[in-house]
Amino acid sequence: MAKDVVTGYDSIEDYLVKGRVVAWNKLYRTDWLKQCGITFPKGLFYEDQCFFFELMPFLESIDEVAVDEVCEVHYVQRNDSISYQNTSRLADLFKIYVRILNFHEEKGWIKTYHDELEYRFVRNLLGNVMLRKIRPIKDGKVKRDLVVKVMEFIDIHFKGWKRNKYIKWDSPQNIYLKTFNKLILKMLIN
């Protein structure tokens, strides 16, 4: 098992691209949270993503983020976990992503952080969602319907994602994204 250890971030953009979106590995000043007015959305899954991506642009500098290099959490993520089997939650992910995009638009941040949001959302949809949640589904019709929904969502919100500057980095995830095409999509469906 690899350790999830980060020694720091270069910028707020770097944090948006590389930071873990989970809430359990962060501490926030209460007065700052109240000042920002960001809360977890009620009644939706993937609330950590909403909280993270709406809150981080309120940072004035990456220097406001402190990283503890001591691994103090042992976290096990099982592939058979209920959160990875319930594909009906995908609708919540779409709602969360639209909410985040709308929030950034309202705040005037969408141009500033578009590339970071696009990269994270497309990487999650084509990676985690397609490979870990949709691919294992046995029912072919359900699988195809979900794949169509993911691809339609990407086409509506991130039409030019293949030109995203972060995809140019060398990593296994980015090699997958760079080579993602109709053939790979067909193999995922079958």
C-alpha positions, 0 to 999 in steps of 0.5 A: 500500500502506498502512502498518501504523503504530500510535502506541500503545494506550489500554488492554489491551482496546484492544490486544486489539481493535486489536493485530496478533496476529502474533508477528514484530512484537513483542519480549518479555522472556524472564523475563516469558514464562517467568513467564507460561508461555505457549507456541505450540501445537504442530501447529496453524496460527493459533498466533500468535492463540493466543499473543497472546490468551493472553499479553496478559491477563498485562499489568498495564498497557498501559504495559508495551507500547512502540510503535516508530513507525519502520516497520522491516518491509516485509511483503507478504501475497499473496492467492495465498499457500498460507496463504490457499488451504488451507481445511482449516486452518479446523478449526485456527482453530476449535480455537485459538479454543476453546482461547483461550476455555477458557484465559480461562475457566480464568484467570477472564478470560472476563468481563473480555475477552469483548467483545474476544475476541468482536469479534476472532474474529467479525470474523475469521471473517465478514471474513477467513475468509468473504471471503478464504478461502471466497468464492473457492472454486469447489466449491459444496458445499465452500463451503456446508459451510465457511460452515455451519461458520463460522456454527454456530461463531459461533452456539455461541460468540458468539450475541449478537455483533451487540450487541458494543460494538466493532461500534458504531465506524465503520469499513468492517469494522464497516459490513460486520458491522452489515449482515451478514445472510442475504442477504449470506450467500447472496451469499457462498455463490453 
